[in-house]
């Protein structure tokens, strides 16, 4: 490691800040950076964290060491310094909704050029408690019935207008067979064959995609598809898929994906 930290199990106390995806081995092994690395962030009343997590105030760059996504979250909004579309998305972390730890993690190479939209096909949810219950059920099915390493999707979106962290920006998913190594995916929580997600959910997923471009997880010339464009499925539902045709970067025909993973 060249970040001034050391790898250890995340259950062990860290005197500084944990940063993800810098350590090999178990998914629970993370890089513990010394507290001095976050001094500039602390000086302005902030805390270093992965920038895909929700920040109550504003993110400021250049105050935290380690991964480029390890940024300083301040408790107040700082007009004009580092505002972005990402700051206007409430992302509910895995820890907050009670996710089970993955059995295996494969790092996704960025930026990817494909984004897929799915739906979960079950009930909708309208607050964090309802959505957490749905997500736990989806993750349990994916891990115990499908024998996948984790919940399949990068993110999921509820009718409460919140984005729920699945595998996140940095990890290869199990959402779109043949395309997982070169794509990200969001699944709308609910069944959207006969109805659309509400306005809050639609706005959230569009802002999530824009955020992916802004933080260089998704290419600026990305292509947007529904799950049905590459598999024999109704997903993401007839009503939602029809609506997607008006979204930026939407494509009717499925991409040629290089690997069957």
BAFI-3210 file (N, C-alpha, C; in Angstrom, 3 decimals, decimal comma, padded with zeros to 6 digits):
// residues 261
n [1|2|3|4|5|6|7|8|9|10|11|12|13|14|15|16|17|18|19|20|21|22|23|24|25|26|27|28|29|30|31|32|33|34|35|36|37|38|39|40|41|42|43|44|45|46|47|48|49|50|51|52|53|54|55|56|57|58|59|60|61|62|63|64|65|66|67|68|69|70|71|72|73|74|75|76|77|78|79|80|81|82|83|84|85|86|87|88|89|90|91|92|93|94|95|96|97|98|99|100|101|102|103|104|105|106|107|108|109|110|111|112|113|114|115|116|117|118|119|120|121|122|123|124|125|126|127|128|129|130|131|132|133|134|135|136|137|138|139|140|141|142|143|144|145|146|147|148|149|150|151|152|153|154|155|156|157|158|159|160|161|162|163|164|165|166|167|168|169|170|171|172|173|174|175|176|177|178|179|180|181|182|183|184|185|186|187|188|189|190|191|192|193|194|195|196|197|198|199|200|201|202|203|204|205|206|207|208|209|210|211|212|213|214|215|216|217|218|219|220|221|222|223|224|225|226|227|228|229|230|231|232|233|234|235|236|237|238|239|240|241|242|243|244|245|246|247|248|249|250|251|252|253|254|255|256|257|258|259|260|261]
n.u [000,827|000,445|-000,597|-000,170|-001,410|-002,716|-003,744|-006,544|-008,995|-012,313|-013,731|-012,008|-010,786|-010,110|-007,782|-007,877|-009,321|-011,391|-010,909|-012,316|-011,717|-008,915|-007,485|-006,460|-007,913|-010,270|-013,592|-014,047|-011,675|-010,140|-008,609|-006,950|-006,440|-004,143|-005,039|-004,022|-004,238|-006,741|-006,796|-007,039|-009,656|-011,001|-010,356|-012,099|-014,433|-015,411|-015,878|-014,096|-015,182|-016,489|-017,536|-019,932|-021,753|-024,450|-024,312|-024,833|-024,335|-022,115|-019,812|-016,277|-013,383|-009,930|-009,229|-008,907|-006,949|-005,947|-008,156|-009,568|-012,253|-012,627|-013,754|-014,261|-016,890|-018,850|-020,836|-022,392|-023,734|-021,686|-021,581|-020,880|-018,337|-017,915|-020,169|-022,397|-024,329|-024,376|-024,421|-027,037|-028,426|-029,891|-028,307|-028,810|-026,890|-025,403|-024,936|-026,813|-029,344|-029,133|-027,702|-026,465|-023,126|-021,136|-020,153|-018,088|-016,080|-015,619|-013,683|-014,852|-013,875|-013,398|-014,061|-017,330|-019,288|-021,948|-025,297|-027,805|-031,322|-033,532|-036,361|-037,659|-039,868|-041,531|-043,309|-043,827|-042,066|-042,222|-040,906|-037,942|-037,904|-039,738|-038,489|-036,012|-036,817|-037,773|-035,388|-033,752|-035,104|-034,799|-031,995|-031,555|-032,835|-031,263|-028,733|-029,115|-030,906|-030,261|-027,582|-025,681|-023,060|-023,916|-026,496|-027,864|-027,776|-026,268|-027,345|-030,493|-033,781|-036,191|-039,732|-039,695|-037,949|-035,311|-032,015|-030,749|-027,935|-026,538|-024,422|-022,901|-020,808|-018,322|-018,083|-018,344|-021,434|-024,298|-026,351|-026,987|-026,652|-023,829|-023,037|-022,086|-019,428|-018,905|-020,664|-023,083|-025,919|-029,277|-032,032|-035,450|-037,589|-040,248|-043,106|-043,321|-044,808|-047,447|-047,712|-046,041|-042,966|-043,107|-042,848|-040,746|-039,062|-038,357|-036,998|-034,864|-033,412|-032,553|-030,927|-029,014|-027,729|-026,646|-024,913|-023,118|-021,754|-020,588|-018,752|-017,022|-017,520|-019,091|-019,066|-019,024|-020,263|-022,060|-024,320|-027,761|-029,883|-032,683|-033,202|-034,425|-033,387|-031,196|-031,777|-034,225|-036,823|-039,373|-038,516|-037,451|-040,208|-043,202|-044,435|-042,479|-040,307|-041,261|-041,418|-038,714|-037,758|-037,643|-035,541|-032,269|-029,597|-030,768|-031,113|-032,507|-031,730|-029,979|-026,643|-023,470|-022,024|-018,918|-018,293|-019,536|-020,561]
n.v [-001,199|002,279|004,338|005,082|003,655|000,628|-002,768|-004,401|-006,355|-005,129|-005,233|-004,670|-002,097|001,119|003,672|005,849|006,415|004,212|002,987|001,765|-001,011|-001,106|-003,177|-006,579|-009,920|-011,040|-009,606|-008,133|-007,016|-003,970|-000,770|000,909|004,147|006,446|008,814|011,333|011,742|012,708|015,181|017,775|017,740|017,411|019,832|021,623|020,868|018,471|015,024|012,260|010,142|007,562|008,884|008,065|007,767|009,246|012,690|015,027|017,709|019,280|017,941|018,185|018,375|017,188|017,159|014,767|011,803|008,820|006,675|008,149|008,619|009,015|011,424|014,671|015,143|017,716|019,239|021,282|023,268|024,385|026,954|027,000|025,751|022,942|021,716|019,282|017,104|014,716|015,370|015,852|013,540|011,146|008,571|005,492|003,665|000,339|-000,632|000,843|-000,057|-002,664|-004,752|-008,027|-009,180|-009,495|-012,585|-012,661|-010,390|-008,641|-006,307|-003,618|-002,333|001,034|003,896|002,485|001,562|000,990|001,133|-000,411|-000,786|-002,211|-003,961|-004,976|-006,553|-007,191|-005,966|-002,415|000,221|002,757|004,148|004,255|002,052|000,212|-000,177|-001,233|-003,693|-004,934|-004,995|-006,682|-009,068|-009,438|-009,613|-011,908|-013,845|-013,709|-014,494|-016,924|-018,532|-018,159|-018,438|-016,407|-014,003|-011,775|-009,228|-008,540|-006,088|-002,878|-000,575|000,213|001,605|003,360|004,172|006,231|008,017|007,648|006,364|003,143|001,496|-001,165|-003,297|-001,154|001,432|000,323|-002,439|-005,502|-006,624|-008,943|-008,699|-008,549|-010,889|-011,660|-009,065|-007,985|-007,330|-004,953|-002,960|-001,009|-001,109|-000,251|-001,097|-000,664|-000,563|-002,598|-003,581|-002,861|-003,241|-002,489|000,006|003,155|003,899|006,232|009,881|010,740|008,512|008,102|010,486|010,168|007,927|008,882|011,010|009,564|008,187|010,366|011,272|009,133|009,554|012,013|011,435|009,836|007,091|006,121|006,280|009,279|008,984|006,929|004,092|003,455|000,902|-001,377|-004,296|-006,244|-005,864|-007,426|-009,929|-012,618|-011,472|-009,685|-007,592|-004,216|-004,066|-003,286|-000,684|000,968|000,548|001,631|004,313|004,832|005,212|007,866|008,824|010,249|008,972|006,504|003,292|001,178|-001,379|-004,214|-004,321|-005,651|-007,701|-008,525|-010,703|-013,659|-013,093]
n.w [000,000|-000,754|000,624|003,180|005,150|006,740|006,153|007,571|009,406|009,239|011,570|013,536|015,650|014,293|014,323|012,745|009,712|007,834|004,519|001,569|-000,754|-001,126|-000,222|-000,552|-000,551|001,911|001,885|004,107|004,811|005,133|004,431|006,936|007,541|008,985|011,556|011,100|008,423|007,940|008,971|007,776|006,978|009,405|010,528|009,350|010,381|009,361|008,160|006,933|004,325|002,088|-001,000|-002,151|-000,230|001,610|002,345|004,848|004,595|002,665|000,253|000,206|-001,679|-001,630|001,044|002,315|002,547|000,684|-001,188|-004,141|-003,895|-001,248|000,560|002,093|004,215|005,183|007,770|006,966|004,271|001,669|-000,235|-003,659|-003,534|-003,870|-004,903|-006,221|-008,379|-007,067|-004,388|-003,911|-003,663|-001,641|-000,290|001,089|003,158|003,108|005,696|007,115|006,151|006,887|005,577|004,748|005,017|002,054|000,434|-001,288|-003,183|-006,196|-007,804|-009,770|-012,877|-013,778|-015,953|-016,596|-019,516|-019,768|-018,514|-016,698|-016,149|-013,842|-012,333|-009,132|-009,006|-006,891|-004,008|-003,559|-001,767|000,752|002,710|004,802|006,572|005,440|002,948|003,717|004,725|002,382|000,870|002,409|002,060|-000,721|-000,898|000,661|-000,928|-003,276|-002,309|-000,898|-002,368|-005,073|-004,927|-005,115|-004,449|-003,116|-002,782|-005,970|-007,438|-008,250|-007,111|-005,495|-005,787|-003,983|-003,453|-001,747|-002,670|-002,131|-002,616|-002,382|-001,232|-002,963|-004,255|-004,812|-006,344|-006,899|-007,207|-009,013|-010,252|-010,140|-011,885|-014,657|-016,797|-018,686|-018,991|-016,674|-015,980|-017,235|-016,595|-014,695|-012,475|-011,613|-009,613|-009,596|-006,879|-006,737|-008,799|-012,099|-014,424|-015,027|-013,994|-013,350|-011,572|-008,833|-008,993|-007,346|-007,153|-009,852|-010,378|-008,610|-009,614|-012,069|-011,280|-009,923|-012,025|-013,438|-011,473|-011,435|-013,828|-013,261|-011,206|-012,505|-012,651|-014,565|-018,073|-020,059|-022,480|-022,107|-022,504|-022,084|-020,944|-020,682|-018,650|-020,209|-022,713|-023,091|-022,107|-022,000|-020,748|-018,874|-017,432|-017,135|-016,525|-018,328|-018,329|-017,126|-018,853|-021,244|-020,507|-020,136|-022,674|-023,245|-021,848|-021,398|-023,341|-023,801|-025,357|-027,820|-028,679|-027,493|-026,057|-027,188|-025,065|-023,536|-021,768|-020,149|-017,454]
ca.u [000,000|001,183|-001,507|000,164|-002,251|-002,479|-004,948|-006,990|-010,420|-013,060|-014,257|-010,966|-010,805|-009,180|-007,521|-008,114|-010,499|-011,363|-011,135|-012,616|-011,152|-007,468|-006,873|-006,817|-008,406|-011,661|-014,301|-014,040|-010,367|-010,142|-007,407|-007,061|-005,520|-003,909|-005,909|-003,410|-004,631|-008,024|-006,684|-007,568|-011,113|-011,422|-010,165|-013,266|-015,608|-015,932|-015,497|-013,755|-015,990|-016,694|-018,453|-021,232|-022,628|-025,160|-023,661|-025,861|-023,996|-021,450|-018,515|-015,155|-012,269|-008,580|-009,042|-008,747|-006,025|-006,480|-008,920|-010,082|-013,639|-012,632|-013,873|-014,632|-018,302|-019,070|-022,214|-023,089|-023,591|-020,673|-021,982|-019,930|-017,016|-017,794|-021,512|-022,571|-025,587|-024,253|-024,754|-028,489|-028,993|-029,763|-027,957|-028,892|-025,782|-025,665|-025,007|-028,053|-030,507|-028,932|-027,264|-025,539|-021,814|-020,976|-019,217|-016,969|-016,142|-014,744|-013,647|-015,284|-012,999|-014,131|-015,515|-018,016|-020,020|-023,335|-026,111|-029,048|-032,405|-034,313|-037,303|-037,580|-041,113|-042,340|-044,046|-043,127|-041,810|-042,412|-040,073|-036,719|-038,195|-040,336|-037,495|-035,020|-037,427|-037,763|-034,004|-033,271|-035,711|-034,148|-030,636|-031,652|-033,147|-030,108|-027,597|-029,434|-031,598|-029,519|-026,179|-024,820|-022,245|-024,505|-027,614|-027,328|-027,724|-025,380|-028,195|-031,932|-034,438|-037,512|-040,728|-039,404|-036,997|-033,957|-031,226|-030,227|-026,685|-026,444|-022,971|-022,252|-020,123|-016,991|-018,082|-019,048|-022,717|-024,834|-027,645|-027,256|-025,757|-023,113|-022,641|-021,770|-018,071|-018,777|-021,882|-023,699|-027,361|-030,177|-033,314|-036,548|-038,248|-041,656|-043,464|-043,664|-045,408|-048,698|-047,652|-044,706|-042,493|-043,559|-041,941|-039,555|-038,184|-037,828|-036,003|-033,690|-032,585|-031,917|-029,839|-027,975|-026,980|-025,862|-023,845|-022,131|-020,930|-019,845|-017,628|-016,222|-017,821|-019,818|-018,538|-019,909|-021,006|-022,657|-025,583|-028,756|-030,729|-033,473|-032,737|-035,003|-032,624|-030,155|-032,270|-035,624|-037,498|-040,189|-037,825|-037,907|-041,642|-043,630|-044,678|-041,206|-039,476|-041,791|-041,006|-037,266|-037,427|-037,435|-034,390|-031,002|-028,698|-031,497|-030,942|-033,491|-031,148|-029,004|-025,226|-022,701|-021,188|-017,786|-018,109|-020,744|-020,554]
ca.v [000,000|003,535|005,355|005,385|002,899|-000,806|-003,571|-005,168|-006,654|-003,937|-005,374|-004,170|-000,643|001,892|004,957|006,899|006,223|003,084|003,249|000,491|-001,444|-000,962|-004,378|-007,854|-010,915|-010,995|-008,339|-007,395|-006,381|-002,606|-000,001|001,858|005,270|007,148|009,969|012,556|011,896|013,395|016,403|018,942|017,611|017,684|021,258|022,377|020,261|017,392|013,636|011,576|008,964|007,309|009,917|007,574|007,819|010,510|013,702|015,958|019,062|019,326|017,290|019,036|017,543|017,584|017,209|013,405|010,985|007,508|006,556|009,427|008,795|009,307|012,882|015,294|015,516|018,727|019,241|022,453|023,489|025,383|027,416|027,254|025,142|021,588|021,191|018,404|016,366|013,631|015,887|015,949|012,194|010,499|007,160|004,744|002,712|-001,061|-000,770|001,449|-000,916|-003,968|-005,761|-009,093|-009,008|-010,365|-013,705|-012,425|-009,091|-008,430|-004,877|-003,211|-001,345|002,230|004,000|001,511|002,250|000,539|001,213|-001,172|-000,552|-003,403|-003,797|-006,152|-007,281|-007,382|-004,807|-001,145|000,664|004,204|004,734|003,479|000,778|-000,674|-000,499|-002,116|-005,020|-005,476|-005,263|-007,873|-010,211|-009,596|-010,102|-013,292|-014,673|-013,748|-015,203|-018,276|-019,312|-018,067|-018,722|-015,299|-013,540|-010,584|-008,697|-008,491|-004,780|-001,826|000,260|000,036|002,899|003,231|005,210|007,343|008,890|007,368|005,336|002,185|000,902|-002,608|-003,525|000,139|001,810|-000,246|-003,899|-006,198|-007,142|-010,178|-008,200|-008,651|-011,940|-011,318|-007,654|-007,501|-006,787|-003,675|-002,178|-000,753|-001,308|000,141|-001,788|000,063|-001,472|-002,739|-004,198|-001,724|-003,646|-001,777|001,366|003,739|004,357|007,604|010,934|010,791|007,401|008,362|011,550|009,645|007,057|009,723|011,740|008,575|007,962|011,578|011,252|008,162|010,224|013,100|010,919|008,994|005,663|005,851|007,108|010,358|008,496|005,649|003,668|003,042|-000,197|-002,150|-005,677|-007,020|-005,654|-008,451|-011,209|-012,908|-011,112|-008,478|-006,597|-003,657|-003,810|-002,620|000,750|001,649|000,480|002,613|005,627|004,962|005,576|009,316|009,188|010,495|007,842|005,241|002,554|000,107|-002,692|-004,606|-004,229|-006,883|-007,714|-009,418|-011,856|-014,229|-012,981]
ca.w [000,000|-000,796|001,138|004,555|006,069|006,787|005,964|008,730|009,375|009,609|012,927|014,425|015,817|013,463|014,969|011,769|008,874|006,917|003,098|000,911|-002,037|-001,224|000,354|-001,163|000,389|002,347|001,702|005,369|004,998|004,623|004,745|008,041|007,364|010,244|011,774|010,560|007,029|007,855|009,755|007,077|006,993|010,786|010,790|008,885|010,994|008,530|008,382|005,686|004,035|000,664|-001,455|-002,602|000,927|001,760|003,179|005,314|004,170|001,368|000,099|-000,169|-002,124|-001,261|002,493|002,828|001,764|000,317|-002,418|-004,649|-003,461|000,187|000,561|003,363|004,346|006,217|008,266|006,450|002,834|001,339|-001,553|-004,718|-003,407|-004,396|-005,046|-007,363|-008,390|-006,092|-003,069|-003,804|-003,632|-000,337|-000,436|002,338|003,113|003,435|007,151|007,600|005,894|007,516|004,606|005,113|004,392|000,877|000,579|-002,206|-003,855|-007,347|-008,099|-011,109|-013,508|-014,189|-016,001|-017,445|-020,586|-019,812|-017,299|-016,853|-015,197|-013,512|-011,222|-008,251|-009,286|-005,686|-003,503|-003,467|-000,392|000,799|003,758|004,996|007,235|004,439|001,928|004,322|004,787|001,023|000,468|003,119|001,389|-002,023|-000,671|001,127|-002,096|-004,178|-001,715|-000,433|-003,399|-006,330|-004,591|-005,492|-003,325|-002,491|-003,549|-007,336|-008,083|-007,736|-006,257|-005,607|-005,593|-003,384|-003,704|-000,843|-003,348|-001,658|-003,286|-001,406|-001,691|-003,119|-004,317|-004,934|-007,582|-007,087|-007,203|-010,095|-009,809|-010,727|-012,323|-016,091|-017,268|-019,905|-019,012|-015,328|-015,878|-017,950|-016,383|-013,404|-012,592|-010,531|-009,651|-008,981|-005,944|-007,063|-010,077|-012,941|-015,689|-015,278|-013,455|-013,274|-010,265|-008,620|-009,460|-006,491|-007,530|-011,191|-010,251|-007,900|-010,457|-013,086|-010,625|-009,639|-013,263|-013,672|-010,473|-011,893|-014,841|-012,618|-010,414|-013,409|-012,553|-015,800|-019,147|-020,495|-023,644|-021,708|-023,110|-021,097|-021,401|-019,737|-018,540|-021,307|-023,944|-023,223|-021,618|-022,278|-019,505|-018,924|-016,607|-015,857|-016,552|-019,562|-018,145|-016,882|-020,053|-022,194|-020,021|-020,315|-024,056|-023,314|-021,018|-022,075|-023,609|-023,949|-026,605|-027,976|-028,927|-026,492|-026,403|-027,234|-023,868|-023,800|-020,888|-019,580|-015,998]
c.u [000,865|000,356|-001,231|-000,661|-001,878|-003,803|-005,271|-008,475|-011,192|-013,696|-013,265|-011,005|-009,734|-009,015|-007,755|-009,414|-010,321|-011,641|-011,282|-011,776|-009,659|-006,743|-007,351|-007,361|-009,872|-012,271|-014,292|-012,695|-010,363|-008,892|-007,695|-005,998|-005,346|-004,719|-005,339|-003,852|-005,935|-008,003|-007,281|-009,084|-011,651|-011,345|-011,354|-014,560|-016,221|-015,438|-015,213|-014,613|-016,071|-017,781|-019,736|-022,230|-023,269|-024,412|-024,703|-025,591|-023,429|-020,156|-017,476|-013,991|-010,941|-008,298|-008,777|-007,767|-006,672|-007,163|-009,478|-011,515|-013,752|-012,586|-014,403|-016,091|-018,435|-020,544|-023,024|-022,840|-022,615|-020,924|-020,819|-018,610|-016,926|-019,164|-021,606|-023,925|-025,552|-024,645|-026,259|-029,188|-028,832|-029,531|-027,978|-027,854|-026,225|-025,818|-026,325|-029,260|-030,315|-028,519|-026,362|-024,225|-021,680|-019,981|-017,987|-017,167|-015,149|-014,819|-014,004|-014,333|-013,826|-013,331|-016,117|-018,855|-021,487|-024,015|-027,438|-030,048|-033,227|-035,494|-037,282|-038,782|-041,995|-043,076|-043,179|-042,861|-041,779|-041,693|-038,898|-036,983|-038,776|-039,293|-036,427|-035,546|-037,419|-036,346|-033,438|-033,839|-035,068|-032,744|-030,643|-031,930|-031,934|-028,967|-027,913|-030,140|-030,858|-028,029|-025,235|-024,108|-022,884|-025,802|-027,077|-026,979|-026,696|-026,131|-029,649|-032,592|-035,854|-038,442|-040,584|-038,414|-035,567|-033,316|-030,621|-029,005|-026,802|-024,969|-022,193|-021,550|-018,956|-016,945|-018,874|-020,327|-023,056|-026,195|-027,984|-026,265|-025,138|-022,547|-022,128|-020,403|-017,924|-019,963|-022,181|-025,198|-028,094|-031,481|-034,353|-037,341|-039,746|-041,846|-043,999|-044,065|-046,608|-048,725|-046,208|-044,268|-042,972|-042,480|-040,650|-038,557|-037,563|-036,756|-034,721|-032,810|-031,889|-030,749|-028,690|-027,104|-026,094|-024,688|-022,739|-021,200|-020,029|-018,631|-016,812|-016,366|-018,491|-019,298|-019,536|-020,757|-021,657|-023,943|-026,487|-029,672|-031,629|-032,939|-033,208|-034,226|-031,538|-030,601|-033,738|-036,426|-038,368|-039,530|-037,252|-039,397|-042,035|-043,795|-043,368|-040,342|-039,946|-041,367|-039,524|-036,876|-037,187|-036,221|-033,147|-030,187|-029,417|-031,259|-031,935|-032,864|-030,019|-027,572|-024,608|-021,744|-020,133|-017,699|-019,437|-020,651|-021,474]
c.v [001,256|004,677|005,689|004,650|001,441|-001,537|-004,353|-005,449|-005,460|-004,020|-004,866|-002,647|000,018|003,273|006,136|006,689|005,008|003,560|001,904|000,264|-001,162|-002,216|-005,629|-008,795|-010,734|-009,614|-007,498|-006,734|-005,000|-001,872|001,015|002,935|006,010|008,429|011,257|012,827|012,654|014,727|017,620|018,928|017,940|019,167|022,103|021,738|019,134|016,022|012,987|010,328|008,772|008,238|009,404|007,551|009,199|011,435|014,747|017,398|019,075|018,528|018,321|018,130|018,069|017,637|015,835|012,643|009,647|007,536|007,916|009,688|009,020|010,824|013,388|015,737|016,504|018,740|020,412|022,585|024,627|025,839|027,637|026,531|023,781|020,935|020,313|017,739|015,256|014,086|015,946|014,596|011,634|009,016|006,510|003,630|001,296|-001,250|-000,245|000,561|-002,351|-005,072|-006,807|-008,863|-009,948|-011,482|-013,528|-011,080|-009,065|-006,962|-004,600|-002,147|-000,183|003,059|002,926|002,264|001,849|000,739|000,521|-000,809|-001,828|-002,996|-005,080|-007,069|-007,513|-006,113|-003,552|-000,811|002,181|004,890|003,801|002,121|-000,232|-001,122|-001,438|-003,543|-005,695|-005,865|-006,501|-009,138|-010,491|-010,162|-011,560|-014,239|-014,805|-014,595|-016,662|-019,146|-019,302|-018,361|-017,658|-014,775|-012,399|-010,259|-008,325|-007,092|-003,833|-000,948|-000,149|001,357|002,686|004,372|006,375|008,325|008,704|006,275|004,450|001,489|-000,614|-002,979|-002,226|000,342|000,900|-001,754|-004,464|-006,812|-008,493|-009,883|-008,490|-009,628|-011,567|-009,916|-007,136|-006,845|-005,392|-002,748|-001,946|-000,920|-000,791|-000,617|-000,955|-000,922|-001,476|-003,444|-003,098|-002,138|-002,774|-000,364|001,832|003,898|005,795|008,612|010,985|009,708|007,631|009,451|011,023|008,797|007,867|010,512|010,802|008,337|009,168|011,667|010,295|008,737|011,255|012,603|009,882|007,502|005,181|006,800|008,176|009,938|007,143|005,358|003,103|001,981|-000,690|-003,569|-006,511|-006,876|-006,699|-009,827|-011,369|-012,708|-009,889|-007,313|-005,460|-003,348|-002,977|-001,109|001,513|001,660|001,489|004,020|005,880|005,422|007,077|009,767|009,406|009,211|006,494|004,634|001,401|-001,269|-002,977|-004,541|-005,602|-006,886|-008,809|-010,685|-012,346|-014,257|-011,861]
c.w [000,000|-000,233|002,602|005,575|006,098|006,686|007,229|008,580|009,915|010,992|013,970|014,476|014,957|014,088|014,034|011,019|007,979|005,490|002,405|-000,336|-002,212|-000,758|-000,369|-000,095|000,701|002,156|002,964|005,662|004,333|005,094|005,847|007,854|008,685|010,342|011,204|009,139|006,873|008,590|009,088|007,061|008,387|011,107|010,342|009,375|010,201|008,923|007,038|005,519|002,526|000,145|-002,090|-001,454|001,033|002,717|003,562|004,899|002,774|001,396|-000,344|-000,536|-001,587|000,226|003,104|001,943|001,435|-001,028|-002,824|-004,213|-001,959|000,352|001,895|003,343|005,498|006,603|007,738|004,951|002,580|-000,089|-002,490|-004,615|-004,077|-004,568|-006,292|-007,285|-007,348|-004,697|-002,844|-003,871|-002,230|-000,564|000,940|002,274|003,467|004,944|007,690|007,333|006,370|006,580|005,252|004,379|003,188|001,143|-000,295|-002,881|-005,009|-007,730|-009,556|-011,646|-014,058|-015,191|-016,911|-018,477|-020,682|-018,459|-017,579|-015,763|-015,074|-012,632|-010,401|-008,416|-008,066|-005,297|-003,510|-002,000|-000,369|001,953|004,007|005,628|006,250|003,423|002,473|004,392|003,418|000,612|001,143|002,483|000,046|-001,844|-000,214|-000,035|-003,011|-003,615|-001,391|-001,463|-004,730|-006,146|-005,135|-004,251|-002,543|-003,213|-004,930|-007,826|-007,462|-006,737|-006,456|-005,239|-005,088|-003,757|-002,723|-001,458|-002,901|-002,497|-002,208|-001,989|-001,758|-003,084|-004,508|-006,265|-007,914|-007,295|-008,379|-009,540|-010,404|-011,344|-013,778|-016,705|-018,613|-019,908|-017,671|-015,208|-016,469|-017,698|-014,910|-013,578|-011,365|-010,706|-008,916|-008,125|-006,215|-008,390|-010,982|-014,350|-016,026|-014,725|-013,416|-011,820|-010,070|-009,016|-008,650|-006,876|-008,902|-011,153|-009,618|-008,806|-011,551|-012,494|-010,279|-010,866|-013,572|-012,709|-010,898|-012,944|-014,179|-011,843|-011,183|-013,141|-013,841|-016,867|-019,567|-021,690|-023,353|-022,488|-022,023|-021,687|-020,275|-019,719|-019,729|-022,617|-024,147|-022,743|-021,979|-020,995|-019,724|-018,190|-017,476|-015,789|-017,755|-019,409|-017,956|-018,136|-021,100|-021,791|-020,258|-021,709|-024,219|-022,502|-021,876|-022,178|-023,744|-025,325|-026,645|-028,044|-027,959|-026,981|-026,566|-026,059|-023,982|-022,970|-020,334|-018,061|-015,564]
res [x|x|x|x|x|x|x|x|x|x|x|x|x|x|x|x|x|x|x|x|x|x|x|x|x|x|x|x|x|x|x|x|x|x|x|x|x|x|x|x|x|x|x|x|x|x|x|x|x|x|x|x|x|x|x|x|x|x|x|x|x|x|x|x|x|x|x|x|x|x|x|x|x|x|x|x|x|x|x|x|x|x|x|x|x|x|x|x|x|x|x|x|x|x|x|x|x|x|x|x|x|x|x|x|x|x|x|x|x|x|x|x|x|x|x|x|x|x|x|x|x|x|x|x|x|x|x|x|x|x|x|x|x|x|x|x|x|x|x|x|x|x|x|x|x|x|x|x|x|x|x|x|x|x|x|x|x|x|x|x|x|x|x|x|x|x|x|x|x|x|x|x|x|x|x|x|x|x|x|x|x|x|x|x|x|x|x|x|x|x|x|x|x|x|x|x|x|x|x|x|x|x|x|x|x|x|x|x|x|x|x|x|x|x|x|x|x|x|x|x|x|x|x|x|x|x|x|x|x|x|x|x|x|x|x|x|x|x|x|x|x|x|x|x|x|x|x|x|x|x|x|x|x|x|x|x|x|x|x|x|x]
***
